[in-house]
Amino acid sequence: MTVSLRLCGRWLFGRQARLRWVHLVLGGALLMPYFLVGSVFVGPLLGGEEPMFGSMRAQFISYAAALPLVALSALVFPLARPLSVAAVRTMCGVRDELAEGPARSRAARVRTSAWFTLHLGIGALISGMTLAVPPFAVFLLAVPVFSGLRDSRFGAPGVFEHLWAVLLAPVAGAVFLVLLAACAATAGTLLARWAPQLLAPAPADRLAAAEERAAELAVRNRLARELHDSVGHALSAVTLQASAARRVLDSNPDFVREALSAIEDTTRRTVGELDAVLGLLREGDETGEGPDPAPAPTLEADLDGLLARTRAAGLPVEASVGPGVDLAALPALVSREAYRIVQEGLSNALKHAGSVPVTVRIARTESALEIVAENSLPATPTPTPTPREGGGRGLPGITERARLLGGTATAGAADSRWRLCVHLPLGGPR
């Protein structure tokens, strides 16, 4: 019994019930402008009777005239749904998934209009009761204490002349207050139950959210590929150069100086490429602060430098560009992705094949750019480094780059040689 009374008291007067009550009162306050507009049209139909302060009949007619205006405004103004969702989450305790942003489809706008009308319509009734019932209840509670309140001016003539009426007046006042709280709690509970049905994401909202998420993942994957290819290649080259310099530090100072110079050049260039990649993160930054990122490397401008740095790291590289290939005429996107593919191919050879010669051929077919990187497999397998968490993204990254342009990439060992072959359509992604 005690538990039931406690639960009932919480449902009527608990924190959540009070917040929902305030939510309803706010709905009643929002209805007032519509009520005033409705009264302008209703007044002449009532023979000049004042709807605002006239009879109950006039007030209810003005209230009924205001509700279509509420529904129409929610259909027209896109902000009705996000404002309603914010209020429901904050004050109604709804934990279900609700829509984000303005309604995009007609069905979503209709559901938002229905919710907005229910909120303001029910809120207006609860607000009116909240304004009228407490003063009347206080009057009834005070009747036994103040004899002057028993005068016929404050009640039905002769009602409080009877002792039983005076004694029952406080009980009636308390009952009115409990009934008011029950009405507010019931209305708040109903609105909280209807909110997930009327403010839930529509199929168009879910599709838009999925597309936005896919775009975000595409950007993240792009950044991951750029960082892996640029920074990963540079670190592999620098590691090999430093290792070779350490081994001949005492016997060949000239080689050490060359290795240190190559390390300096590699790291300086990588810092520029890293800034270019981080520039992708600054896209859309309205402040515009900071220097402009360095341009992304391309085959035309940066292939020779890439080959020189790779050779300085101790990897013999023989590169050839077919007679039909004009690097300057390649589409910018194809040129950038092709550079990264060649870079990753050389980086893989550095890490996994050691100092075996590598052949890189860039040729052109009828409609595609073909990149082939080959190297013989070492007689003694290069020790495989300890796998890194999240590593092994080189070849999948090459495949993703080729696929985004509508091309293909294959890699594998055959006849004691490792071969990477990539086709990139020159017409861009299909």
C-alpha distance (Angstrom), angle and dihedral (degrees) to the residues before:
residue distance angle dihedral
M1 . . .
T2 3.80 . .
V3 3.80 91.0 .
S4 3.80 91.2 50.0
L5 3.79 92.0 50.7
R6 3.80 90.5 48.0
L7 3.81 92.0 51.0
C8 3.80 91.0 46.5
G9 3.80 91.0 49.7
R10 3.80 90.8 49.2
W11 3.80 91.3 49.6
L12 3.83 90.9 50.6
F13 3.79 102.5 36.9
G14 3.85 107.5 10.1
R15 3.77 123.9 122.6
Q16 3.80 93.2 -96.7
A17 3.82 91.2 48.9
R18 3.80 90.9 51.1
L19 3.81 92.4 49.5
R20 3.79 91.2 49.8
W21 3.80 89.3 48.7
V22 3.80 90.3 53.6
H23 3.81 88.4 47.9
L24 3.79 89.4 55.5
V25 3.81 92.6 47.3
L26 3.81 89.2 51.8
G27 3.80 88.2 53.0
G28 3.80 89.1 53.0
A29 3.79 90.4 50.1
L30 3.81 90.6 50.8
L31 3.81 89.7 52.6
M32 3.81 93.4 58.9
P33 3.86 96.8 83.2
Y34 3.80 89.7 50.0
F35 3.82 89.8 46.9
L36 3.80 90.7 53.5
V37 3.80 92.0 49.2
G38 3.80 90.4 47.4
S39 3.80 91.3 50.3
V40 3.82 89.8 56.4
F41 3.81 89.3 63.1
V42 3.80 96.3 36.3
G43 3.82 96.7 49.1
P44 3.82 97.1 72.9
L45 3.80 90.6 46.9
L46 3.81 90.2 57.0
G47 3.77 94.6 56.9
G48 3.78 94.9 -101.2
E49 3.82 95.1 -49.1
E50 3.81 112.9 153.1
P51 3.85 106.6 -113.6
M52 3.79 95.0 -164.2
F53 3.80 98.1 55.2
G54 3.79 100.7 11.0
S55 3.76 130.0 94.7
M56 3.78 124.7 -34.3
R57 3.79 87.7 -110.0
A58 3.81 92.0 58.4
Q59 3.79 92.0 47.7
F60 3.80 93.4 51.1
I61 3.81 91.6 48.0
S62 3.82 90.0 52.4
Y63 3.81 89.0 46.8
A64 3.81 90.7 52.6
A65 3.81 90.6 48.2
A66 3.81 90.8 52.3
L67 3.81 96.3 56.2
P68 3.85 96.6 70.2
L69 3.81 88.1 51.0
V70 3.81 89.3 53.0
A71 3.80 91.4 50.9
L72 3.81 92.2 47.5
S73 3.81 93.8 49.8
A74 3.82 91.5 51.9
L75 3.80 89.3 52.5
V76 3.79 93.0 49.9
F77 3.81 103.4 39.9
P78 3.85 114.6 64.6
L79 3.80 94.1 -157.9
A80 3.82 92.2 68.7
R81 3.80 92.6 86.8
P82 3.83 100.9 46.4
L83 3.81 90.6 45.8
S84 3.80 91.2 48.8
V85 3.81 92.3 46.8
A86 3.81 91.9 50.4
A87 3.80 91.3 50.4
V88 3.82 92.9 46.7
R89 3.79 93.3 50.2
T90 3.78 93.3 46.8
M91 3.79 101.3 41.3
C92 3.80 110.2 18.1
G93 3.80 99.6 51.1
V94 3.80 94.1 -128.5
R95 3.82 111.1 165.7
D96 3.80 97.7 178.8
E97 3.79 122.3 106.4
L98 3.79 110.9 -82.7
A99 3.78 129.6 -171.0
E100 3.78 122.4 -91.8
G101 3.78 123.0 -139.6
P102 3.80 131.0 -4.8
A103 3.80 121.3 -25.6
R104 3.80 110.5 -91.5
S105 3.79 102.2 -171.2
R106 3.78 133.6 52.5
A107 3.81 91.7 -117.0
A108 3.80 91.0 53.0
R109 3.81 91.2 49.7
V110 3.81 90.7 50.5
R111 3.81 91.5 51.2
T112 3.79 90.6 47.5
S113 3.80 89.7 50.1
A114 3.80 90.3 51.2
W115 3.80 91.6 50.4
F116 3.80 93.5 46.5
T117 3.80 91.2 49.6
L118 3.80 92.6 48.7
H119 3.79 92.4 47.4
L120 3.80 95.4 49.6
G121 3.81 95.0 37.0
I122 3.81 96.3 50.2
G123 3.78 90.9 36.2
A124 3.81 90.6 56.5
L125 3.81 91.6 53.4
I126 3.82 92.7 47.9
S127 3.81 90.3 45.3
G128 3.80 90.9 52.6
M129 3.78 90.5 49.4
T130 3.81 90.3 47.1
L131 3.79 90.1 54.6
A132 3.81 96.2 44.5
V133 3.81 107.7 34.4
P134 3.85 103.5 53.7
P135 3.85 95.4 55.2
F136 3.81 90.5 47.5
A137 3.81 91.1 46.7
V138 3.81 91.3 49.6
F139 3.80 88.5 50.7
L140 3.81 90.9 53.9
L141 3.79 92.1 46.7
A142 3.79 90.7 52.7
V143 3.83 97.4 47.0
P144 3.84 95.2 91.3
V145 3.80 91.4 48.3
F146 3.79 101.7 44.8
S147 3.77 114.0 45.9
G148 3.77 91.9 -167.7
L149 3.80 89.3 69.7
R150 3.81 89.9 64.9
D151 3.79 90.2 70.6
S152 3.79 114.7 118.6
R153 3.80 89.7 -114.3
F154 3.82 89.6 73.6
G155 3.78 100.2 42.0
A156 3.75 147.2 7.0
P157 3.80 111.0 -45.8
G158 3.78 110.9 -89.7
V159 3.84 96.3 0.1
F160 3.78 96.9 117.0
E161 3.79 93.1 42.0
H162 3.81 86.3 87.4
L163 3.80 120.2 77.4
W164 3.81 93.1 -138.9
A165 3.81 90.3 57.9
V166 3.78 91.9 51.4
L167 3.81 91.8 48.9
L168 3.81 94.2 46.4
A169 3.81 94.5 46.6
P170 3.87 94.6 83.9
V171 3.81 90.1 47.3
A172 3.78 90.1 51.8
G173 3.82 90.4 48.2
A174 3.80 91.9 51.9
V175 3.81 90.8 46.9
F176 3.80 90.7 52.1
L177 3.82 90.8 52.7
V178 3.81 92.2 48.6
L179 3.79 90.9 47.3
L180 3.81 89.8 50.8
A181 3.81 90.7 51.4
A182 3.81 90.0 46.6
C183 3.81 91.8 51.2
A184 3.83 91.1 49.3
A185 3.81 92.5 46.2
T186 3.80 92.3 47.8
A187 3.80 92.7 47.9
G188 3.81 91.1 46.7
T189 3.81 91.7 49.1
L190 3.79 91.9 49.7
L191 3.79 92.7 49.5
A192 3.82 90.7 48.4
R193 3.81 88.6 51.6
W194 3.80 94.1 48.0
A195 3.81 95.6 44.4
P196 3.85 96.7 78.9
Q197 3.81 89.8 50.4
L198 3.79 97.0 48.1
L199 3.82 100.7 32.0
A200 3.81 99.7 36.8
P201 3.81 117.8 120.4
A202 3.78 113.2 -84.5
P203 3.83 120.5 -136.8
A204 3.82 88.4 -98.2
D205 3.82 89.8 54.0
R206 3.79 92.2 49.5
L207 3.81 90.7 48.3
A208 3.80 91.6 49.6
A209 3.82 90.8 48.6
A210 3.81 90.9 49.2
E211 3.81 91.1 50.0
E212 3.79 91.2 48.8
R213 3.79 90.7 49.4
A214 3.81 90.8 48.4
A215 3.81 90.3 51.3
E216 3.80 90.9 50.6
L217 3.81 91.3 49.6
A218 3.80 90.7 48.2
V219 3.81 90.3 54.2
R220 3.79 91.4 47.4
N221 3.81 91.7 49.3
R222 3.78 89.9 48.5
L223 3.79 91.1 52.6
A224 3.79 91.2 46.4
R225 3.80 91.4 52.6
E226 3.80 92.8 47.2
L227 3.79 93.4 49.0
H228 3.79 92.9 44.7
D229 3.80 94.5 49.4
S230 3.81 99.8 41.3
V231 3.80 102.5 34.9
G232 3.80 95.4 30.8
H233 3.79 93.3 53.5
A234 3.79 92.1 46.7
L235 3.81 93.5 49.7
S236 3.80 91.6 48.3
A237 3.79 91.2 51.3
V238 3.80 93.7 44.8
T239 3.80 91.4 48.2
L240 3.80 92.3 53.4
Q241 3.81 92.7 45.0
A242 3.79 92.6 49.5
S243 3.81 91.2 46.2
A244 3.82 92.2 51.0
A245 3.82 91.5 46.0
R246 3.81 91.3 50.9
R247 3.80 91.7 53.2
V248 3.84 94.0 53.4
L249 3.78 98.0 31.5
D250 3.82 94.2 121.6
S251 3.79 100.7 30.4
N252 3.82 103.9 43.4
P253 3.82 113.8 28.6
D254 3.81 91.8 167.0
F255 3.80 91.5 60.4
V256 3.79 90.3 47.2
R257 3.80 90.4 54.2
E258 3.79 90.6 49.9
A259 3.80 91.1 48.5
L260 3.80 92.1 49.8
S261 3.79 90.3 48.5
A262 3.82 90.1 50.8
I263 3.80 90.3 48.3
E264 3.80 90.4 51.6
D265 3.80 92.3 48.8
T266 3.81 92.6 46.0
T267 3.79 94.9 49.1
R268 3.81 93.5 45.0
R269 3.78 91.4 52.4
T270 3.78 92.3 44.4
V271 3.78 90.7 54.5
G272 3.80 87.9 57.5
E273 3.81 91.6 48.7
L274 3.78 90.5 47.1
D275 3.79 89.5 52.9
A276 3.80 88.9 51.3
V277 3.80 90.7 52.6
L278 3.79 92.4 46.7
G279 3.79 87.1 49.7
L280 3.79 86.5 69.7
L281 3.79 87.1 63.7
R282 3.78 90.1 53.6
E283 3.79 93.8 53.0
G284 3.77 108.6 121.9
D285 3.81 93.2 21.8
E286 3.79 102.5 143.1
T287 3.78 93.7 -161.9
G288 3.77 92.2 67.7
E289 3.78 90.5 -155.8
G290 3.78 121.1 158.7
P291 3.80 131.7 34.7
D292 3.75 121.8 -54.6
P293 3.80 112.0 -95.4
A294 3.78 119.3 -106.2
P295 3.81 114.8 -97.2
A296 3.79 116.4 -94.4
P297 3.83 112.9 -99.7
T298 3.80 119.0 -101.7
L299 3.78 135.9 -168.3
E300 3.79 93.4 -109.5
A301 3.81 96.8 51.7
D302 3.78 104.2 28.6
L303 3.82 111.8 26.2
D304 3.81 94.5 92.4
G305 3.81 92.2 49.9
L306 3.81 91.3 48.6
L307 3.80 91.4 52.3
A308 3.81 92.1 46.9
R309 3.79 93.4 50.9
T310 3.79 91.6 46.7
R311 3.79 91.6 51.1
A312 3.79 89.9 48.5
A313 3.80 87.9 56.0
G314 3.81 88.4 61.7
L315 3.80 101.1 -97.4
P316 3.83 115.0 127.1
V317 3.79 106.3 -136.1
E318 3.80 127.6 -174.5
A319 3.80 111.6 -169.4
S320 3.77 130.4 -176.7
V321 3.78 133.6 -178.7
G322 3.79 115.8 -153.0
P323 3.82 119.8 -116.6
G324 3.80 91.9 -114.3
V325 3.81 94.1 55.0
D326 3.82 118.8 97.2
L327 3.79 104.0 -174.4
A328 3.79 91.5 -166.8
A329 3.81 91.3 56.2
L330 3.78 96.2 52.3
P331 3.81 117.0 112.9
A332 3.80 109.2 -96.5
L333 3.81 94.0 -119.5
V334 3.80 93.0 48.8
S335 3.81 91.2 47.5
R336 3.82 92.8 51.2
E337 3.79 94.9 46.4
A338 3.81 92.3 44.4
Y339 3.81 90.1 53.4
R340 3.80 91.1 52.3
I341 3.81 90.9 47.7
V342 3.81 92.5 52.3
Q343 3.81 89.5 45.3
E344 3.80 92.6 52.2
G345 3.80 92.0 45.7
L346 3.80 90.7 54.5
S347 3.79 91.0 44.0
N348 3.81 90.7 54.6
A349 3.80 90.1 50.3
L350 3.81 90.4 50.6
K351 3.78 93.0 51.0
H352 3.79 101.2 39.2
A353 3.82 109.9 23.2
G354 3.78 103.6 39.6
S355 3.81 117.9 -151.5
V356 3.80 99.0 -18.5
P357 3.84 115.5 134.1
V358 3.79 116.0 -93.2
T359 3.79 125.3 -155.0
V360 3.80 119.8 -154.3
R361 3.79 120.1 -170.7
I362 3.79 125.5 -175.8
A363 3.78 113.9 -169.4
R364 3.78 139.0 157.4
T365 3.76 129.3 -126.3
E366 3.79 124.2 -170.1
S367 3.79 95.2 -71.3
A368 3.79 107.9 -1.4
L369 3.77 143.3 62.7
E370 3.79 112.3 -123.1
I371 3.81 122.1 -153.6
V372 3.81 119.5 -171.9
A373 3.81 124.2 -179.3
E374 3.80 118.5 -176.9
N375 3.76 135.9 174.9
S376 3.76 134.3 166.9
L377 3.76 116.4 -108.8
P378 3.83 111.2 -107.1
A379 3.79 116.5 -105.0
T380 3.78 88.9 -130.8
P381 3.79 110.0 41.9
T382 3.77 113.5 -118.1
P383 3.80 110.3 -113.2
T384 3.78 108.0 -98.8
P385 3.80 110.9 -124.3
T386 3.77 119.6 -124.3
P387 3.81 106.6 -80.9
R388 3.78 113.1 -103.3
E389 3.74 121.9 -138.5
G390 3.78 106.4 -101.3
G391 3.83 92.3 11.1
G392 3.79 129.6 129.2
R393 3.79 96.2 69.3
G394 3.81 98.7 128.0
L395 3.80 102.9 92.9
P396 3.82 94.2 34.6
G397 3.81 87.2 52.2
I398 3.82 90.9 52.9
T399 3.80 89.9 49.3
E400 3.81 91.2 50.0
R401 3.81 92.3 50.0
A402 3.79 91.7 50.5
R403 3.79 92.9 45.2
L404 3.79 93.1 50.9
L405 3.80 88.2 57.9
G406 3.79 91.9 46.4
G407 3.80 93.3 -104.7
T408 3.80 138.0 116.7
A409 3.79 137.0 -118.3
T410 3.80 129.0 -163.0
A411 3.80 129.1 179.7
G412 3.78 135.1 175.3
A413 3.78 148.6 112.6
A414 3.81 122.4 -78.6
D415 3.82 131.3 160.5
S416 3.81 93.4 -0.9
R417 3.79 91.4 -54.4
W418 3.76 134.5 103.3
R419 3.79 113.7 -136.2
L420 3.80 131.4 -170.6
C421 3.80 115.8 -171.3
V422 3.80 123.4 -177.9
H423 3.82 129.7 179.8
L424 3.81 118.0 -162.6
P425 3.83 118.3 -174.2
L426 3.78 110.9 -130.2
G427 3.78 91.1 -145.1
G428 3.84 91.8 69.8
P429 3.79 127.7 -118.1
R430 3.79 117.8 -16.1
